[in-house]
Amino acid sequence: RRQPQELVGEQIARAHRLVERPAETERHRLHSFLMQAPAAIAVLRGPTLVFELANDLYYRVVGKRDLLGKPGRAALPELSSQGIWDIFEKIYRTGEPFAAHEFAVQIDRRGDGVLETSFFNWFAQPTHDGSGGIGGVMLFAIDVTEQVQARAQIEEARKSDRALRQAAEQANRAKDEFLAMLGHELRNPLAPIL
């Protein structure tokens, strides 16, 4: 025969499992949602900003690297000189979110030391732990490199078009001046003959 404290202990353990199960299910659903999100997402934990989660789009942005469980500065060292880790550390310290539009970032995607410039619209905000304190930083980024490059090409084409128009207008003025001068010169010798 079991003691009452054993029965109570079993009941508490069973209740804990019942409470844990929905929380674990919700955690799993949230993880699945973040992994399938149509944006690059990373979750960083603690003061050294250790990678806890990075979805497939995030890996497309930074290249196939071993990120999880590593501090951010060690996992993506090329971002240090660009001030990005300073921004994340400030978010962790102050709790103030950060947003950037068409933010240029140089990334070593292939792991060969060659930095590629990409542009992102991104938002980073603090995450909170169970006690309400700041537990980490969550990053949400959309790669807008193609749009920025397309706009730059359009601007370059517009500049080229303006330069061509100015050159055509200048050539047209030069032609008019030449014809006026030619007409004047031809009229002068013909005057004595007439």
C-alpha positions in Angstrom: 0.0 0.0 0.0 1.3 3.4 -1.0 1.8 6.3 1.4 -0.4 9.4 1.0 2.6 11.6 0.1 3.5 9.2 -2.7 0.0 9.5 -4.1 0.1 13.3 -3.8 3.5 13.3 -5.4 2.1 11.2 -8.3 -0.8 13.6 -8.7 1.5 16.6 -8.7 3.7 14.9 -11.3 0.7 14.0 -13.5 -0.7 17.6 -13.2 2.7 19.0 -14.1 2.9 16.7 -17.2 -0.6 17.9 -18.2 0.4 21.5 -17.8 3.7 20.9 -19.5 2.2 19.2 -22.5 0.2 22.2 -23.8 3.2 24.5 -23.1 5.4 22.1 -25.0 2.8 21.8 -27.8 2.6 25.6 -28.0 6.4 25.9 -28.0 6.6 23.3 -30.8 3.9 25.2 -32.8 5.7 28.5 -32.3 9.0 26.9 -33.4 7.4 25.5 -36.5 5.8 28.8 -37.3 9.1 30.7 -37.0 10.9 28.1 -39.1 8.4 28.5 -41.9 8.1 32.3 -41.8 8.6 34.2 -45.0 11.4 36.2 -43.5 14.9 35.6 -42.0 14.4 35.0 -38.3 16.9 34.4 -35.5 16.5 34.3 -31.8 19.5 35.1 -29.7 19.7 34.5 -25.9 21.7 36.0 -23.0 24.2 38.8 -22.9 26.5 37.1 -25.4 23.6 36.7 -27.8 23.9 32.9 -28.3 22.0 31.7 -31.3 19.0 29.7 -30.1 17.1 29.6 -33.4 17.7 30.5 -37.0 15.2 29.6 -39.7 16.1 28.5 -43.3 15.8 32.0 -44.7 18.3 33.2 -42.1 20.7 30.5 -43.2 20.2 31.6 -46.8 21.2 35.1 -45.8 24.3 34.2 -43.8 25.3 31.0 -45.6 25.5 27.5 -44.2 27.3 27.9 -40.9 27.1 26.2 -37.5 25.3 29.0 -35.6 23.2 27.3 -32.9 24.7 27.4 -29.5 27.4 29.9 -30.5 27.7 33.6 -29.4 26.8 35.9 -32.2 30.2 37.6 -32.4 31.9 34.2 -32.8 29.3 32.8 -35.3 29.2 35.8 -37.6 32.4 37.8 -36.9 32.2 39.9 -40.1 29.2 41.7 -38.6 31.3 43.1 -35.6 33.2 45.7 -37.7 29.8 46.9 -39.1 28.4 47.7 -35.7 25.6 45.2 -35.9 26.5 43.3 -32.7 26.7 46.6 -31.0 23.1 47.3 -32.0 21.9 43.9 -30.7 23.8 44.3 -27.4 22.2 47.7 -26.9 18.8 46.2 -27.5 19.6 43.6 -24.9 20.8 46.2 -22.4 18.1 48.8 -22.9 15.1 46.9 -24.1 14.6 49.4 -26.9 13.8 47.8 -30.3 15.6 48.8 -33.5 14.4 49.0 -37.1 16.3 49.7 -40.3 15.2 50.3 -43.9 17.5 49.1 -46.7 20.3 48.6 -44.3 23.6 47.5 -46.0 25.3 44.5 -44.6 28.5 42.8 -45.8 28.3 39.0 -45.3 30.7 36.1 -46.0 28.0 33.8 -47.4 30.3 31.2 -49.0 32.7 31.1 -46.0 35.7 32.1 -48.3 36.4 35.5 -46.7 34.7 37.4 -49.6 32.1 39.8 -48.3 29.0 40.3 -50.4 26.8 43.4 -49.8 23.2 42.8 -49.2 20.4 45.1 -48.1 17.7 44.4 -45.5 14.6 45.8 -44.0 14.9 44.5 -40.5 13.5 44.8 -37.0 15.1 43.5 -33.8 13.4 43.5 -30.4 14.1 42.2 -27.0 12.6 39.0 -25.8 11.7 38.4 -22.2 12.4 35.5 -19.9 9.9 34.0 -17.4 10.6 36.7 -14.8 9.9 39.5 -17.2 13.5 40.5 -17.6 15.2 40.7 -21.0 16.3 37.3 -22.0 17.5 37.9 -25.5 16.9 39.5 -28.9 14.7 38.4 -31.8 15.6 39.5 -35.3 13.2 39.7 -38.2 14.7 40.6 -41.6 13.6 40.7 -45.3 16.3 40.7 -48.0 15.6 43.7 -50.3 18.9 43.5 -52.2 17.3 42.9 -55.6 14.9 45.9 -55.2 17.8 48.2 -54.1 20.0 47.1 -57.0 17.1 47.4 -59.5 16.4 51.0 -58.3 20.1 51.8 -58.5 20.1 50.5 -62.1 17.1 52.6 -62.9 18.7 55.7 -61.4 21.9 55.0 -63.4 19.8 54.6 -66.6 18.1 57.9 -65.8 21.4 59.6 -65.3 22.7 58.1 -68.5 19.5 59.2 -70.3 19.9 62.8 -69.0 23.5 62.9 -70.1 22.6 61.6 -73.6 19.8 64.2 -73.9 22.2 67.0 -72.8 24.8 65.8 -75.3 22.1 65.7 -78.1 20.9 69.2 -77.2 24.4 70.5 -77.2 25.1 68.8 -80.6 21.9 70.3 -81.9 22.9 73.8 -80.8 26.4 73.3 -82.3 24.7 72.3 -85.6 22.5 75.3 -85.6 25.4 77.6 -84.9 27.5 76.0 -87.7 24.6 76.4 -90.2 24.1 80.0 -89.2 27.8 80.7 -89.6 27.9 78.8 -92.9 24.8 80.8 -94.2 26.5 84.1 -93.2 29.8 83.2 -94.8 28.1 82.1 -98.0 26.1 85.3 -98.2 29.1 87.6 -97.9 31.0 86.3 -101.0 27.9 86.2 -103.1 27.0 89.9 -102.4 29.8 91.3 -104.6 29.0 88.9 -107.4 25.3 89.9 -107.3 
